[in-house]
Amino acid sequence: MSVTAGVSNRIGTGRLEVTDGGAVWAPHTAGGFSSPPGKTFHLLGNGLLSKYLIRKARRDGTLDELDRLRAATLS
């Protein structure tokens, strides 16, 4: 039995103003993700998300556009 640890990532965007007296961070947005600690749930979540995103890309024409761009660069 293997024990895995969950993964998390946080990202923040903003503006850093540096003066002679110091620095001030003005955050604009924050985001990130985390995954469950179990490998089974992690793989299941990745599979379901991938399936959803592929179906969405087919519906909105993104896959057709990628095929068109790939064909244009190969010729």
GUVEXTI-934995 format. One record per residue: x, y, z of N, C-alpha, C in turn. Coordinates in steps of 0.02 Angstrom, whole numbers, padded with zeros to 5 digits, always signed. Each point is the difference from the previous one (the first is absolute). Layout:
N
XYZXYZXYZ...
//
This chain:
75
+00042-00059+00000-00042+00059+00000+00044+00062+00000-00012+00044-00047+00040+00061-00002-00043+00059+00023+00031+00045+00032-00034+00060+00025+00025+00059-00041-00046+00037-00028+00019+00059-00038-00024+00063+00035+00032+00053-00016-00020+00065+00028-00034+00040-00055-00049+00040+00019-00034+00042-00049+00045+00055-00026-00018+00026-00056+00039+00053-00032-00043+00064+00000+00032+00056+00015-00036+00063-00006+00046+00053-00028-00030+00049-00031+00038+00053-00033-00041+00065+00006+00031+00053+00019-00033+00065+00003+00039+00050-00042-00037+00041-00036+00030+00050-00044-00033+00067+00015+00039+00052+00004-00026+00067+00009+00030+00048-00050-00040+00045-00025+00025+00051-00045-00010+00068+00033+00040+00047-00019-00007+00066+00030+00055+00046-00022+00009+00052+00038+00050+00051-00017+00045+00010+00061+00064+00000-00013+00049+00011+00053+00031+00069-00011-00008+00043+00049+00030+00067-00003+00058+00004+00049+00059+00014-00026+00060+00003+00042+00023+00073+00004+00010+00023+00061+00026+00067+00011+00061-00005+00045+00031+00056+00014+00057+00000+00045-00019-00025+00070-00062+00013+00020-00022-00019+00067-00023-00072+00007-00010-00035-00055-00023-00069+00004-00037-00021-00062-00041-00050+00007-00038-00027-00056-00072-00012+00022-00046+00011-00046-00071-00011+00013-00028-00045-00055-00032-00054+00021-00032-00047-00047-00074+00014-00001-00027+00015-00060-00072+00012-00008-00029-00058-00040-00031-00049+00033-00026-00059-00037-00062+00018-00041-00005-00032-00058-00058+00009-00044-00044-00062+00000+00029-00057-00015-00039-00062-00003+00039-00055+00035-00035-00050+00020+00030-00059+00030-00036-00061-00026+00036-00054-00008-00030-00061-00024+00044-00058+00018-00019-00058-00023+00040-00058+00014-00042-00063-00006+00030-00055+00021-00035-00063-00002+00027-00045+00054-00036-00052+00014+00024-00052+00046-00028-00067-00023+00035-00052+00016-00024-00067-00018-00007-00041+00064-00043-00050-00002-00010-00041+00060+00062-00041+00017+00006-00019+00063+00060-00036+00021+00005-00072-00026-00055-00031-00019+00002-00069-00023+00013-00005-00075+00041-00047-00020+00017-00009-00071-00062-00018-00041-00043-00042+00027-00059-00021-00037-00045+00059-00017-00013+00041+00050-00042+00059-00012+00034+00050-00046+00065+00007+00007+00038+00045-00043-00007-00022-00073+00011-00064-00014-00004-00025-00069-00072+00003-00026-00048-00016+00042-00070+00004-00020-00019+00072-00018+00020+00047+00042-00014+00071-00014+00033+00024-00064+00062-00019-00011+00034+00019-00062-00035-00029-00061-00020-00063+00005-00034-00032-00057-00067+00034-00015-00039+00014+00051-00065+00032-00011+00008+00071-00028+00049+00037+00026+00011+00067-00025+00023-00001-00073+00044-00047-00017+00024-00006-00069-00058-00016-00047-00042-00047+00021-00057-00019-00042-00046+00060-00011-00013+00037+00052-00043+00059-00005+00030+00052-00047+00065+00013+00008+00032+00052-00041+00005-00020-00073+00012-00064-00015+00002-00023-00070-00069+00008-00032-00053-00019+00036-00067+00007-00027-00017+00074-00012+00021+00043+00046-00012+00072-00008+00037+00027-00061+00063-00022-00009+00039+00023-00057-00030-00024-00066-00030-00059+00000-00034-00024-00061-00061+00042-00015-00039+00016+00052-00061+00039-00009+00014+00070-00026+00050+00033+00027+00011+00070-00020+00048+00008-00059+00023-00056-00029+00040+00003-00061+00074+00008+00011+00023-00002+00061+00071+00009+00014+00042-00056-00031-00023-00062+00004+00038-00055-00029+00005+00006-00076-00053+00021-00033+00003+00010-00072+00050+00055-00018+00001+00052+00039+00047+00055-00012+00072-00023+00011+00012-00040+00051+00068-00026+00012+00022-00046-00057-00046-00042-00025+00017-00042-00058+00017+00042-00061-00038+00054-00011+00012+00044-00057+00069+00033+00007+00016+00024+00060+00065+00032+00011+00057-00049-00008-00009-00061+00025+00052-00052-00006+00012-00017-00073-00054-00006-00039+00008-00015-00071+00034+00057-00037-00014+00061+00020+00031+00058-00033+00074+00004+00015+00021-00019+00059+00071+00004+00017+00039-00059-00029-00033-00056-00012+00035-00058-00028+00008+00004-00075-00040+00041-00033+00005+00004-00073+00044+00056-00024
//
